[in-house]
C-alpha cells in the first residue's frame, strides 16, 4: 500500500492506492474490516515502539 483514504459517506468507503498506482475501492463491511485491521496494526506498532523507547 502506498496510500489509504477513509471516507464517511452514508456508508464507509476506503480507497487504497497500491505501489503500482492502481486504486481499489472498498465499501461497507469490507471497508470496516480494512479500517479495523489497520487500526489494530497501528496500535501494535505503537506499543512495540513505546516498549523499545523505554528500554533505551
CNS distance restraints for C-alpha pairs under 8 A (distance, minus, plus):
assign (resid   1 and name CA) (resid  16 and name CA) 6.79 0.50 0.50
assign (resid   1 and name CA) (resid  17 and name CA) 6.11 0.50 0.50
assign (resid   1 and name CA) (resid  18 and name CA) 4.54 0.50 0.50
assign (resid   1 and name CA) (resid  19 and name CA) 5.79 0.50 0.50
assign (resid   2 and name CA) (resid  16 and name CA) 7.65 0.50 0.50
assign (resid   2 and name CA) (resid  17 and name CA) 5.61 0.50 0.50
assign (resid   2 and name CA) (resid  18 and name CA) 5.20 0.50 0.50
assign (resid   2 and name CA) (resid  19 and name CA) 5.18 0.50 0.50
assign (resid   3 and name CA) (resid  16 and name CA) 5.90 0.50 0.50
assign (resid   3 and name CA) (resid  17 and name CA) 5.04 0.50 0.50
assign (resid   3 and name CA) (resid  18 and name CA) 6.96 0.50 0.50
assign (resid   4 and name CA) (resid  14 and name CA) 6.97 0.50 0.50
assign (resid   4 and name CA) (resid  15 and name CA) 5.73 0.50 0.50
assign (resid   4 and name CA) (resid  16 and name CA) 4.58 0.50 0.50
assign (resid   4 and name CA) (resid  17 and name CA) 6.26 0.50 0.50
assign (resid   5 and name CA) (resid  14 and name CA) 5.60 0.50 0.50
assign (resid   5 and name CA) (resid  15 and name CA) 5.12 0.50 0.50
assign (resid   5 and name CA) (resid  16 and name CA) 6.54 0.50 0.50
assign (resid   6 and name CA) (resid  12 and name CA) 7.36 0.50 0.50
assign (resid   6 and name CA) (resid  13 and name CA) 5.98 0.50 0.50
assign (resid   6 and name CA) (resid  14 and name CA) 4.70 0.50 0.50
assign (resid   6 and name CA) (resid  15 and name CA) 6.65 0.50 0.50
assign (resid   7 and name CA) (resid  12 and name CA) 5.91 0.50 0.50
assign (resid   7 and name CA) (resid  13 and name CA) 5.16 0.50 0.50
assign (resid   7 and name CA) (resid  14 and name CA) 6.31 0.50 0.50
assign (resid   8 and name CA) (resid  12 and name CA) 5.01 0.50 0.50
assign (resid   8 and name CA) (resid  13 and name CA) 6.63 0.50 0.50
assign (resid   9 and name CA) (resid  13 and name CA) 7.09 0.50 0.50
assign (resid  11 and name CA) (resid  27 and name CA) 7.37 0.50 0.50
assign (resid  11 and name CA) (resid  28 and name CA) 5.98 0.50 0.50
assign (resid  12 and name CA) (resid  27 and name CA) 6.14 0.50 0.50
assign (resid  12 and name CA) (resid  28 and name CA) 5.59 0.50 0.50
assign (resid  12 and name CA) (resid  31 and name CA) 6.15 0.50 0.50
assign (resid  12 and name CA) (resid  32 and name CA) 6.86 0.50 0.50
assign (resid  13 and name CA) (resid  25 and name CA) 7.06 0.50 0.50
assign (resid  13 and name CA) (resid  26 and name CA) 5.74 0.50 0.50
assign (resid  13 and name CA) (resid  27 and name CA) 4.81 0.50 0.50
assign (resid  13 and name CA) (resid  28 and name CA) 6.66 0.50 0.50
assign (resid  13 and name CA) (resid  31 and name CA) 5.65 0.50 0.50
assign (resid  14 and name CA) (resid  25 and name CA) 5.79 0.50 0.50
assign (resid  14 and name CA) (resid  26 and name CA) 5.10 0.50 0.50
assign (resid  14 and name CA) (resid  27 and name CA) 6.64 0.50 0.50
assign (resid  14 and name CA) (resid  31 and name CA) 5.43 0.50 0.50
assign (resid  14 and name CA) (resid  34 and name CA) 7.86 0.50 0.50
assign (resid  14 and name CA) (resid  35 and name CA) 7.84 0.50 0.50
assign (resid  15 and name CA) (resid  23 and name CA) 6.71 0.50 0.50
assign (resid  15 and name CA) (resid  24 and name CA) 5.77 0.50 0.50
assign (resid  15 and name CA) (resid  25 and name CA) 4.55 0.50 0.50
assign (resid  15 and name CA) (resid  26 and name CA) 6.36 0.50 0.50
assign (resid  16 and name CA) (resid  23 and name CA) 5.55 0.50 0.50
assign (resid  16 and name CA) (resid  24 and name CA) 5.25 0.50 0.50
assign (resid  16 and name CA) (resid  25 and name CA) 6.40 0.50 0.50
assign (resid  17 and name CA) (resid  21 and name CA) 5.91 0.50 0.50
assign (resid  17 and name CA) (resid  22 and name CA) 5.75 0.50 0.50
assign (resid  17 and name CA) (resid  23 and name CA) 4.43 0.50 0.50
assign (resid  17 and name CA) (resid  24 and name CA) 6.55 0.50 0.50
assign (resid  18 and name CA) (resid  22 and name CA) 5.43 0.50 0.50
assign (resid  18 and name CA) (resid  23 and name CA) 6.23 0.50 0.50
assign (resid  18 and name CA) (resid  24 and name CA) 7.93 0.50 0.50
assign (resid  26 and name CA) (resid  30 and name CA) 5.74 0.50 0.50
assign (resid  26 and name CA) (resid  31 and name CA) 4.95 0.50 0.50
assign (resid  27 and name CA) (resid  31 and name CA) 4.94 0.50 0.50
assign (resid  27 and name CA) (resid  32 and name CA) 7.93 0.50 0.50
assign (resid  28 and name CA) (resid  32 and name CA) 6.34 0.50 0.50
assign (resid  29 and name CA) (resid  33 and name CA) 6.07 0.50 0.50
assign (resid  30 and name CA) (resid  34 and name CA) 6.23 0.50 0.50
assign (resid  31 and name CA) (resid  35 and name CA) 6.15 0.50 0.50
assign (resid  32 and name CA) (resid  36 and name CA) 6.19 0.50 0.50
assign (resid  33 and name CA) (resid  37 and name CA) 6.17 0.50 0.50
assign (resid  34 and name CA) (resid  38 and name CA) 6.22 0.50 0.50
assign (resid  35 and name CA) (resid  39 and name CA) 6.12 0.50 0.50
assign (resid  36 and name CA) (resid  40 and name CA) 6.07 0.50 0.50
assign (resid  37 and name CA) (resid  41 and name CA) 6.14 0.50 0.50
assign (resid  38 and name CA) (resid  42 and name CA) 6.02 0.50 0.50
assign (resid  39 and name CA) (resid  43 and name CA) 6.12 0.50 0.50
assign (resid  40 and name CA) (resid  44 and name CA) 6.18 0.50 0.50
assign (resid  41 and name CA) (resid  45 and name CA) 6.18 0.50 0.50
assign (resid  42 and name CA) (resid  46 and name CA) 6.10 0.50 0.50
assign (resid  43 and name CA) (resid  47 and name CA) 6.20 0.50 0.50
assign (resid  44 and name CA) (resid  48 and name CA) 6.32 0.50 0.50
assign (resid  45 and name CA) (resid  49 and name CA) 6.18 0.50 0.50
assign (resid  46 and name CA) (resid  50 and name CA) 6.08 0.50 0.50
assign (resid  47 and name CA) (resid  51 and name CA) 6.21 0.50 0.50
assign (resid  48 and name CA) (resid  52 and name CA) 6.26 0.50 0.50
assign (resid  49 and name CA) (resid  53 and name CA) 6.16 0.50 0.50
assign (resid  50 and name CA) (resid  54 and name CA) 6.38 0.50 0.50
assign (resid  51 and name CA) (resid  55 and name CA) 6.55 0.50 0.50
assign (resid  52 and name CA) (resid  56 and name CA) 6.64 0.50 0.50
